[in-house]
Amino acid sequence: MKSKKYLIAIAIFGGMLFTAQAENFFQSDEDAPQIEKSRIKVPRHV
């Protein structure tokens, strides 16, 4: 029973580490320069 609790604790801890690593990966994308919107006006046909 004790080993089952340790296994569950290790699985939860590993999941938290994986989530933190994925969060850091996606935060680094925000530092990239943003693409500016085009200033060309496209006429709309109404």
MIDOSE-1310 file (N, C-alpha, C; in nm, 2 decimals, decimal comma, always signed):
residues 46
mksk	+0,08/-0,12/+0,00/+0,00/+0,00/+0,00/+0,09/+0,13/+0,00; +0,20/+0,12/+0,07/+0,29/+0,23/+0,08/+0,35/+0,26/-0,06; +0,39/+0,15/-0,13/+0,45/+0,17/-0,26/+0,35/+0,23/-0,36; +0,23/+0,20/-0,34/+0,12/+0,26/-0,43/+0,11/+0,41/-0,41
kyli	+0,12/+0,45/-0,28/+0,11/+0,59/-0,25/+0,24/+0,67/-0,31; +0,35/+0,60/-0,30/+0,47/+0,66/-0,35/+0,47/+0,67/-0,50; +0,42/+0,57/-0,56/+0,41/+0,57/-0,71/+0,31/+0,68/-0,76; +0,20/+0,70/-0,69/+0,11/+0,81/-0,72/+0,17/+0,94/-0,70
aiai	+0,24/+0,96/-0,59/+0,31/+1,09/-0,56/+0,41/+1,12/-0,67; +0,49/+1,02/-0,71/+0,59/+1,04/-0,82/+0,52/+1,08/-0,95; +0,41/+1,01/-0,98/+0,34/+1,04/-1,11/+0,29/+1,18/-1,11; +0,23/+1,23/-0,99/+0,18/+1,36/-0,98/+0,30/+1,46/-0,99
fggm	+0,41/+1,44/-0,93/+0,52/+1,53/-0,93/+0,58/+1,53/-1,07; +0,59/+1,42/-1,14/+0,64/+1,42/-1,28/+0,54/+1,50/-1,37; +0,42/+1,49/-1,35/+0,32/+1,56/-1,43/+0,33/+1,71/-1,41; +0,36/+1,75/-1,28/+0,38/+1,89/-1,26/+0,51/+1,94/-1,32
lfta	+0,61/+1,87/-1,32/+0,74/+1,91/-1,39/+0,72/+1,92/-1,54; +0,64/+1,82/-1,60/+0,62/+1,83/-1,74/+0,53/+1,95/-1,78; +0,43/+1,98/-1,70/+0,35/+2,10/-1,72/+0,43/+2,23/-1,71; +0,52/+2,24/-1,61/+0,60/+2,36/-1,59/+0,70/+2,37/-1,71
qaen	+0,75/+2,26/-1,76/+0,84/+2,27/-1,88/+0,77/+2,32/-2,00; +0,65/+2,27/-2,02/+0,57/+2,31/-2,14/+0,53/+2,45/-2,13; +0,50/+2,50/-2,01/+0,46/+2,64/-1,99/+0,58/+2,73/-2,02; +0,70/+2,69/-1,98/+0,82/+2,77/-2,01/+0,84/+2,78/-2,16
ffqs	+0,82/+2,67/-2,23/+0,84/+2,66/-2,37/+0,75/+2,76/-2,45; +0,62/+2,76/-2,40/+0,52/+2,85/-2,47/+0,54/+3,00/-2,44; +0,60/+3,03/-2,32/+0,63/+3,16/-2,28/+0,74/+3,22/-2,36; +0,83/+3,14/-2,41/+0,94/+3,19/-2,49/+0,90/+3,24/-2,62
deda	+0,78/+3,18/-2,67/+0,73/+3,23/-2,80/+0,67/+3,37/-2,79; +0,63/+3,42/-2,68/+0,58/+3,55/-2,66/+0,69/+3,66/-2,68; +0,81/+3,62/-2,66/+0,92/+3,71/-2,67/+0,96/+3,74/-2,82; +0,91/+3,65/-2,91/+0,94/+3,67/-3,05/+0,87/+3,79/-3,10
pqie	+0,93/+3,86/-3,20/+0,87/+3,98/-3,26/+0,73/+3,95/-3,32; +0,64/+4,03/-3,29/+0,50/+4,01/-3,35/+0,49/+4,06/-3,49; +0,41/+3,99/-3,57/+0,40/+4,03/-3,71/+0,30/+4,15/-3,71; +0,34/+4,25/-3,77/+0,25/+4,37/-3,78/+0,14/+4,34/-3,89
ksri	+0,02/+4,40/-3,86/-0,09/+4,38/-3,96/-0,05/+4,47/-4,08; -0,10/+4,42/-4,19/-0,08/+4,49/-4,32/-0,15/+4,62/-4,32; -0,09/+4,73/-4,38/-0,15/+4,86/-4,38/-0,23/+4,88/-4,51; -0,23/+4,77/-4,60/-0,30/+4,78/-4,73/-0,45/+4,76/-4,70
kvpr	-0,53/+4,86/-4,75/-0,67/+4,85/-4,73/-0,73/+4,77/-4,85; -0,81/+4,67/-4,82/-0,87/+4,59/-4,92/-1,01/+4,64/-4,93; -1,05/+4,69/-5,05/-1,19/+4,74/-5,07/-1,29/+4,62/-5,06; -1,40/+4,65/-4,99/-1,51/+4,55/-4,97/-1,62/+4,57/-5,07
hv	-1,66/+4,47/-5,13/-1,77/+4,48/-5,23/-1,90/+4,45/-5,16; -1,98/+4,55/-5,15/-2,11/+4,54/-5,07/-2,22/+4,51/-5,16
